[in-house]
Amino acid sequence: MNWKQLNDAISSMTEDEVLTALNEEIDGKRRWTIVNRLHQRYCALRAKRERELFRQACSAGGLDSPRLPPAPTTPSPSLDEFQGVAG
């Protein structure tokens, strides 16, 4: 299979089909460039599904536009301990 055939095939595959192909490639021929491309497509499809679920949840909650909560403004002290930095 060449890149054009691969891209044509995965453009019409579902998330589950791409995941199955990814697992088969890992268990089979282990062509890491193919594995990487399948993984990219799988992640894109999963992100699209998750964004849609998020939009549905926000719509059900009455929000006009979905917004993520703000990121923490201070680093967690536990991260320094985890990395072995004494604080």
Helices and strands as residue ranges (DSSP letters): H 3-11, H 15-27, H 32-60, H 77-82
